[in-house]
Amino acid sequence: MFDVVIIGCGVTGAATAYYLSKYDIKTAVLEAENDVAMGATKANSAVMHAGYDPKNGSLMARLNVRGSMLAKEICAKLDVPYRQVGSLVIAFDEKEDIHLRQLYENGVKNGVENLKILSGAETLDMEPNLSPYITSSLYAPSAAITSPWEYALAMTETAVKNGVNLYLKTKVEDIKKHGEKWLITTNKGDFEAKYVINAAGINAQKIHETVNPKRFETQISRGEYYLLDKSEGNTVNHIIFQCPTQKGKGVLVLPTVHGNLLVGPNADIITDSTDTANTMDGMEFIGNMARKSVPHINLKQSIRNFAGLRSNTDQNDFIIEWAQPGFMNLAGIKSPGLTAAAAIGEYAVEMLKNAGVRLTEKENFTDSRKKLRFRELTAEEKQNVIEQNPAYGRIICRCETITEGEIIDACHSVIPPCSIDGVKRRTNAGMGRCQGGFCGPRVMEILCRKLNISPLEITQDGENSIILTGYTKQGGDGNDIQSI
Ligand SMILES: Cc1cc2nc3c(=O)[nH]c(=O)nc-3n(C[C@H](O)[C@H](O)[C@H](O)COP(=O)(O)OP(=O)(O)OC[C@H]3O[C@@H](n4cnc5c(N)ncnc54)[C@H](O)[C@@H]3O)c2cc1C
């Protein structure tokens, strides 16, 4: 029996668990996938938006601005990559100049600090690789970039360290009300809770409708991306937006915290909630739009394409509410959901308090986290850590300089990885130009050793992404395995 069960461990569920873990309250997080941050939180633009875009007066506007401030603090405390690079929304004609002015005014009302309208020439001074046809831009120095999955993981790890129970591979199938409590049926058995928080992203409508009448309609929109090699990482130094439209914030060009260049997304309405495929049309559209902002962008240096699914709804705002007493929706968390997440978590806890839940602060709440990142150490520090543990002297991922020691650290962490991409999300091994071609088998070998499982059980990422199917010699000794 839990006081609170949170359904879904994307960044919204993670932030809610993080804030709840400050209190003496029994909390569980149920996540369908084998890891944290496997939905929209894994595949997005990684921007901490300044907050000039959401309509003044909306919940989204308030939580965006507050969330961006909280994210900066949390990333510093929990050792999550975060760079305040600033953003530029660029205009190409008089109509767009007017639109920028409206965004500026909306941003000022929303409380975004230091916004500035720049001329075309001033914009080009800051970003010489942009199109010479730019007429003006909106500069937001508070916008930042982060690593979205590390952000969610760091908050979840901290929550777990502080007593929250995380259940992975636990898919909620049904919910029923039994007197004063909820009975939550999953593929791993039943859970009971006094309060349910629905943070199931794209599945939030389904979860809502298990016990509530229909209230909103999900409209999935797929956003595809190019990730370019580090050789292109300095093409722009700010987050470059085009003027937003009804369909969204448009195609961006931006540096990543890992040193690459990210280009995308489009916004394609789809019905299949599992369809994260990249399409020829989508990639062509993104290429053309990106060339409008950065004419000489070198898309040939693409090292990976991916796509994320937005859980848009027919409502204009985030859906954060008590659907009925004891059942809270954190639904329709579309962009800027990553930015707003911490403020959403904080707000959810406020809602629980206002509903009469007794929240007593823990005296021994641990609110810090530190990771060893070998390649960021000085030569002397590297020498020291290798002397203490020779595993830091063995490079497993050559592209990103990730050591065996860091992968072992991840395996011993509060939420250990169980897939190759789980290791990637925690250490960056496999993020480089060869995309795991070199380190993949070595990562697999370390995972098997540390988790004491067979290579046949290791997946690339989700449940069905098996890499190896069997031994080439039946009854083999484990050294000779066939890959698919
Ligand atoms: C293309 C794209 C670009 C974006 N860019 C930005 C950006 O730059 N900045 C920004 O602020 N925001 C951005 N966003 C929005 C942001 O990514 C999302 O708002 C945020 O990640 C939503 O987090 P979430 O936790 O609500 O949902 P998710 O991350 O989708 O998490 C939901 C979780 O619930 C789990 N779940 C679902 N059903 C069940 C079930 N039945 N039982 C148990 N678990 C379940 C899922 O497995 C998943 O892990 C972007 C989104 C997309 C798609």
The ligand as a MOL file (V3000), in Angstrom:
LIG
                    3D

  0  0  0     0  0            999 V3000
M  V30 BEGIN CTAB
M  V30 COUNTS 53 58 0 0 0
M  V30 BEGIN ATOM
M  V30 1 C 10.1700 16.2640 -30.9300 0
M  V30 2 C 10.0640 16.8690 -29.5650 0
M  V30 3 C 10.8120 17.9900 -29.2190 0
M  V30 4 C 10.6910 18.5590 -27.9590 0
M  V30 5 N 11.5360 19.5490 -27.5920 0
M  V30 6 C 11.4670 20.0640 -26.3390 0
M  V30 7 C 12.4020 21.0280 -25.8970 0
M  V30 8 O 13.3660 21.3370 -26.5780 0
M  V30 9 N 12.2190 21.5850 -24.6860 0
M  V30 10 C 11.1770 21.2430 -23.8790 0
M  V30 11 O 11.0310 21.8320 -22.8210 0
M  V30 12 N 10.3180 20.2690 -24.2350 0
M  V30 13 C 10.4490 19.6610 -25.4400 0
M  V30 14 N 9.6230 18.6630 -25.8120 0
M  V30 15 C 8.6060 18.2080 -24.8730 0
M  V30 16 C 9.1850 17.2680 -23.8330 0
M  V30 17 O 10.0330 16.3260 -24.4160 0
M  V30 18 C 8.0270 16.5750 -23.1450 0
M  V30 19 O 7.1120 17.5500 -22.7120 0
M  V30 20 C 8.4530 15.7680 -21.9450 0
M  V30 21 O 9.5070 14.9100 -22.2540 0
M  V30 22 C 7.2500 14.9650 -21.4620 0
M  V30 23 O 7.6630 14.1650 -20.3980 0
M  V30 24 P 6.6420 13.1530 -19.7470 0
M  V30 25 O 7.3360 12.5390 -18.6040 0
M  V30 26 O 5.3570 13.8350 -19.4940 0
M  V30 27 O 6.3490 12.0890 -20.8850 0
M  V30 28 P 7.3120 10.8580 -21.4000 0
M  V30 29 O 8.7240 11.2450 -21.4210 0
M  V30 30 O 6.6890 10.4050 -22.6480 0
M  V30 31 O 7.1230 9.8070 -20.2420 0
M  V30 32 C 5.9460 9.0690 -20.0610 0
M  V30 33 C 6.3550 7.7390 -19.4640 0
M  V30 34 O 5.2060 7.0000 -19.1130 0
M  V30 35 C 5.4610 5.6470 -19.3860 0
M  V30 36 N 4.1760 4.9740 -19.5450 0
M  V30 37 C 3.2760 5.1250 -20.5300 0
M  V30 38 N 2.2340 4.3040 -20.3520 0
M  V30 39 C 2.4730 3.6230 -19.2080 0
M  V30 40 C 1.7580 2.6130 -18.4920 0
M  V30 41 N 0.5940 2.1410 -18.9300 0
M  V30 42 N 2.3070 2.1130 -17.3570 0
M  V30 43 C 3.5060 2.5730 -16.8900 0
M  V30 44 N 4.2320 3.5230 -17.5610 0
M  V30 45 C 3.7080 4.0390 -18.6910 0
M  V30 46 C 6.2600 5.6880 -20.6770 0
M  V30 47 O 6.9920 4.4870 -20.8840 0
M  V30 48 C 7.1480 6.8830 -20.4520 0
M  V30 49 O 8.3900 6.5320 -19.8830 0
M  V30 50 C 9.7500 18.0370 -27.0500 0
M  V30 51 C 9.0040 16.8910 -27.3850 0
M  V30 52 C 9.1940 16.2880 -28.6120 0
M  V30 53 C 8.4990 15.0050 -28.9010 0
M  V30 END ATOM
M  V30 BEGIN BOND
M  V30 1 1 1 2
M  V30 2 1 2 3
M  V30 3 2 2 52
M  V30 4 2 3 4
M  V30 5 1 4 5
M  V30 6 1 4 50
M  V30 7 2 5 6
M  V30 8 1 6 7
M  V30 9 1 6 13
M  V30 10 2 7 8
M  V30 11 1 7 9
M  V30 12 1 9 10
M  V30 13 2 10 11
M  V30 14 1 10 12
M  V30 15 2 12 13
M  V30 16 1 13 14
M  V30 17 1 14 15
M  V30 18 1 14 50
M  V30 19 1 15 16
M  V30 20 1 16 17
M  V30 21 1 16 18
M  V30 22 1 18 19
M  V30 23 1 18 20
M  V30 24 1 20 21
M  V30 25 1 20 22
M  V30 26 1 22 23
M  V30 27 1 23 24
M  V30 28 2 24 25
M  V30 29 1 24 26
M  V30 30 1 24 27
M  V30 31 1 27 28
M  V30 32 2 28 29
M  V30 33 1 28 30
M  V30 34 1 28 31
M  V30 35 1 31 32
M  V30 36 1 32 33
M  V30 37 1 33 34
M  V30 38 1 33 48
M  V30 39 1 34 35
M  V30 40 1 35 36
M  V30 41 1 35 46
M  V30 42 1 36 37
M  V30 43 1 36 45
M  V30 44 2 37 38
M  V30 45 1 38 39
M  V30 46 1 39 40
M  V30 47 2 39 45
M  V30 48 1 40 41
M  V30 49 2 40 42
M  V30 50 1 42 43
M  V30 51 2 43 44
M  V30 52 1 44 45
M  V30 53 1 46 47
M  V30 54 1 46 48
M  V30 55 1 48 49
M  V30 56 2 50 51
M  V30 57 1 51 52
M  V30 58 1 52 53
M  V30 END BOND
M  V30 END CTAB
M  END
